[in-house]
């Protein structure tokens, strides 16, 4: 409205200054011009008001965009940090995976070596079993058996094949069987020999210095060991002698047949595995 008054005052001043008495026609023209100016002034004020509204809206939008931009920048920084951490973790994990892969390859290589050694052991034990079965064939009807368990060869001799009842002295039939056994073992120097004495679960009665089944099992094992080393000249470094008493029976029954099976000497033959032990201890 102020703009309208200024324009009107300006027009009036110009008119008065001219010191010309206006005619009715000129007066009406002036009023028309005034109305036109008033209309244009209103239009301009409306436009100004609209522009001011637009300006305020744009300021708000700019403020919102700046806020959004700040949030996006913060999110970007967070994502960038996360990416850096992930990249670091990936590098660390990749290094660990490579190390584990290398370790796995080494373990697989060692496992293959162990499997190869065990296969050779089993092959050697099987060949030894076949040799012993052939050499001791004549005694298998007298209570001698040869079998293979867990890569070891077990030569089992019943007590009646080796000893008189209640005795620890090897009889002639027993010596003959052990002689045939020693002939094979002396040619197989890479075989370790364990002599194990076993008894039944009957109590020892009136055997003098032999107090119980422990004594009997140990003394019979040492008798066999002594015969193999002293008479048949097997290297004593290859042998061990142990007594198992009644506690590792073949047959848990109490029939005469079961008890006879449990009274035995077992000679356990196993190939030397120095190569395997050295590999495992690495």
C-alpha positions in Angstrom: 0.0 0.0 0.0 2.9 2.4 0.8 4.1 2.0 -2.8 0.7 3.0 -4.1 0.7 6.2 -2.0 4.2 7.1 -3.1 3.2 6.8 -6.7 0.0 8.8 -6.3 2.0 11.5 -4.5 4.6 11.6 -7.2 1.9 12.0 -9.9 0.2 14.7 -8.0 3.4 16.6 -7.5 4.2 16.5 -11.2 0.7 17.7 -12.0 0.8 20.6 -9.6 4.3 21.5 -10.7 3.1 21.9 -14.2 0.8 24.7 -12.9 -1.7 23.7 -15.6 -5.3 23.6 -14.9 -6.4 20.0 -15.8 -9.3 19.4 -18.0 -11.9 16.8 -17.2 -10.5 14.5 -19.8 -7.0 14.8 -18.5 -8.2 14.3 -15.0 -10.0 11.1 -15.9 -6.8 9.9 -17.7 -4.8 10.6 -14.6 -7.3 8.7 -12.4 -7.2 5.8 -14.9 -3.4 5.8 -14.8 -3.6 5.9 -11.0 -6.0 2.9 -11.0 -3.7 1.0 -13.3 -0.7 1.8 -11.1 -2.7 0.6 -8.1 -3.6 -2.6 -9.8 0.0 -3.2 -10.8 1.2 -2.3 -7.3 -1.2 -4.9 -5.9 0.1 -7.5 -8.4 3.6 -6.7 -7.5 2.9 -6.9 -3.8 1.3 -10.3 -4.3 4.3 -11.4 -6.3 6.6 -10.1 -3.6 4.7 -12.0 -1.0 4.8 -15.2 -3.0 8.5 -14.8 -3.6 9.0 -14.2 0.1 7.1 -17.4 0.8 9.1 -19.3 -1.8 12.3 -17.9 -0.3 11.3 -19.1 3.2 10.3 -22.5 1.8 13.6 -22.7 0.0 15.5 -21.8 3.2 13.7 -24.6 5.0 14.4 -27.1 2.2 18.0 -26.1 2.1 18.2 -26.6 5.9 16.6 -30.0 5.5 18.9 -30.9 2.6 21.9 -29.8 4.7 20.7 -32.0 7.6 20.1 -34.9 5.2 23.6 -34.3 3.7 25.1 -34.3 7.2 23.4 -37.6 8.0 24.5 -39.1 4.7 28.0 -37.9 5.3 27.9 -39.5 8.8 26.6 -42.7 7.3 29.2 -42.6 4.6 31.9 -42.2 7.3 30.5 -45.1 9.3 30.4 -47.3 6.2 33.9 -46.3 5.2 35.1 -47.2 8.7 33.3 -50.5 8.6 34.7 -51.2 5.2 38.2 -50.4 6.5 37.6 -52.8 9.5 36.2 -55.5 7.2 39.1 -55.1 4.9 41.5 -55.4 7.8 39.7 -58.4 9.2 39.6 -60.0 5.7 43.4 -59.6 5.4 43.8 -61.1 8.9 41.4 -63.9 8.1 43.0 -64.5 4.7 46.4 -64.9 6.4 45.0 -67.3 9.0 43.2 -69.3 6.2 46.5 -69.5 4.3 48.3 -70.7 7.4 45.6 -73.2 8.3 45.7 -74.5 4.7 49.5 -74.9 4.9 49.2 -76.7 8.2 46.5 -79.0 6.8 48.6 -79.9 3.8 51.5 -80.8 6.2 49.2 -82.9 8.4 47.8 -84.6 5.3 51.3 -85.4 4.1 52.2 -86.8 7.6 49.0 -88.8 7.7 49.8 -90.3 4.3 53.3 -91.2 5.6 51.8 -92.8 8.7 49.3 -94.8 6.6 52.0 -96.0 4.3 54.1 -97.1 7.3 51.1 -98.9 8.9 50.3 -100.6 5.6 53.9 -101.8 5.3 53.6 -103.0 8.9 50.4 -104.9 8.2 52.0 -106.4 5.1 55.1 -107.5 7.0 52.9 -109.0 9.8 50.8 -110.9 7.3 53.9 -112.3 5.7 55.4 -113.3 9.1 52.1 -114.9 10.1 52.2 -117.0 6.9 55.8 -118.1 7.5 55.0 -119.1 11.1 51.9 -121.0 10.2 54.0 -123.0 7.7 56.9 -123.5 10.2 54.6 -124.5 13.1 52.1 -126.5 11.1 52.9 -129.7 12.9 52.0 -128.2 16.3 48.6 -126.7 15.5 46.9 -129.9 16.5 48.6 -129.7 19.9 47.2 -126.4 21.0 49.2 -123.9 19.0 47.5 -121.1 17.0 48.8 -118.2 14.9 46.6 -115.2 14.2 46.9 -111.5 13.5 45.3 -108.7 15.5 45.9 -104.9 15.2 48.9 -105.4 13.0 50.6 -107.8 15.4 51.1 -111.6 15.1 50.0 -113.7 18.1 51.5 -117.1 18.6 49.5 -118.8 21.3 50.7 -122.0 22.9 48.6 -123.8 25.5 50.3 -124.8 28.7 50.0 -128.5 27.9 52.2 -127.9 24.8 55.0 -126.3 26.9 54.8 -127.4 30.5 53.9 -130.3 32.7 51.0 -129.6 35.0 51.9 -126.9 37.6 55.5 -126.6 36.3 57.5 -123.8 34.9 60.1 -126.1 33.2 59.6 -126.5 29.5 59.2 -130.1 28.3 60.6 -131.6 25.1 57.5 -131.0 23.0 57.5 -127.4 24.1 61.2 -127.0 23.2 60.6 -128.4 19.8 57.8 -125.9 19.1 59.9 -123.0 20.4 62.8 -124.2 18.3 60.7 -124.0 15.1 59.5 -120.6 16.1 63.0 -119.3 16.9 64.2 -120.5 13.4 61.8 -118.0 11.8 62.4 -115.2 14.3 66.2 -115.3 14.0 65.7 -114.5 10.3 63.3 -111.6 11.0 65.6 -109.2 12.9 63.1 -106.3 12.6 60.5 -108.1 14.8 60.0 -107.2 18.5 59.0 -110.1 20.7 56.8 -110.0 23.8 56.3 -113.2 25.8 53.1 -113.1 27.9 52.2 -115.7 30.5 48.4 -116.3 31.2 46.7 -118.6 33.7 43.1 -119.7 34.5 41.3 -118.4 37.6 41.9 -121.4 39.8 43.8 -120.8 43.0 47.4 -122.1 43.2 47.7 -125.0 45.7 50.9 -126.5 47.0 53.3 -125.3 44.3 56.1 -124.4 46.7 57.7 -121.1 45.7 54.9 -120.3 43.3 52.5 -118.4 45.6 49.7 -117.4 43.1 48.7 -117.1 39.5 50.8 -113.9 39.2 53.9 -115.9 40.0 53.0 -118.7 37.7 52.3 -116.5 34.7 55.5 -114.5 35.2 57.8 -117.5 35.8 56.4 -119.3 32.7 56.9 -116.2 30.6 60.5 -115.9 31.8 61.2 -119.6 31.2 60.2 -119.2 27.6 62.2 -116.0 27.2 65.2 -117.6 28.8 65.0 -120.6 26.4 64.7 -118.4 23.3 67.6 -116.2 24.3 70.0 -118.7 25.9 69.3 -121.8 23.8 68.0 -120.4 20.5 70.2 -117.3 20.6 67.6 -114.7 19.8 68.9 -111.3 20.7 67.6 -110.5 24.2 67.2 -106.8 23.3 64.3 -107.8 21.2 62.4 -109.6 24.0 60.2 -108.6 27.0 58.5 -111.0 29.4 55.3 -110.2 31.3 52.8 -112.0 33.4 49.1 -111.4 33.0 47.9 -113.8 35.6 44.1 -114.7 35.1 43.0 -111.3 34.0 43.0 -111.5 30.2 41.1 -114.8 29.6 40.3 -115.9 26.1 37.1 -117.7 27.3 35.3 -116.3 30.4 33.6 -119.7 31.0 34.5 -122.1 33.8 34.3 -125.3 31.8 37.5 -127.5 31.6 37.8 -126.5 27.9 37.6 -122.7 28.7 40.1 -123.0 31.5 42.5 -124.9 29.2 42.3 -122.1 26.6 43.2 -119.5 29.2 46.3 -121.3 30.4 48.7 -120.3 27.7 51.8 -118.5 26.6 51.3 -115.8 24.0 54.2 -114.7 22.0 53.3 -111.3 20.5 55.3 -110.3 17.4 55.3 -106.8 16.1 57.4 -105.1 13.4 59.7 -102.4 14.7 58.2 -99.0 13.9 61.1 -96.7 14.5 60.2 -94.9 11.3 56.7 -94.3 12.6 57.8 -93.2 16.0 60.2 -90.7 14.5 57.5 -89.4 12.3 55.0 -89.0 15.1 57.5 -87.3 17.4 58.3 -84.5 14.9 
